C-alpha cells in the first residue's frame, strides 16, 4: 500500500467573502423590495388597484401631460408594457389620453383616477411606515442616501 503523499489543497471558494457579502447585500435589498411589493399589492387590492396601476397614476400626477415613454421610464417599465397599462387605466376611466404636439400623446388623471391615487397613497404610506418603522429618522436618511448613491445612474456600474 502506498502512502498518500499529501492531501490535495482545498479548492478555492468560487466567491470571495467580499463577493458573498455583496451577494447577500443584493439579496437583502431584493427581499425588502419583494416584501414591499407583496404588502402593497395585497393592500392596494382592497382599494381597487394594483401596485403597477397606482405607481402609474402617481407618475402621471407628478408630471401631467407626460408621454408614455416618459412615464415608462418613471415607472421602471418598457414602453410597450406601459402602453398596455395605460390602455387599461383609460378603459377604467382613471386616466385620459390627449393629443399633444406632433405624435405625442399626453396622459392626465381623471377625477376617479385622483381618488384611486389618493386611496392608494394612504395605503402605501401605511405599508412603508410599518416597514421602515424600526429605523429612526437618521437611519432612514442614511439608507436613502446610500441607495441614491448606488442607484444614481439607473444602470449597474460593472
PyMOL commands that set and color helices and strands:
alter all, ss='L'
color gray80, all
select helices_A, chain A and resi 17-45+51-62+68-74+79-91+111-132+137-150
alter helices_A, ss='H'
color red, helices_A
select strands_A, chain A and resi 95-99+105-109
alter strands_A, ss='S'
color yellow, strands_A
deselect
rebuild
show_as cartoon
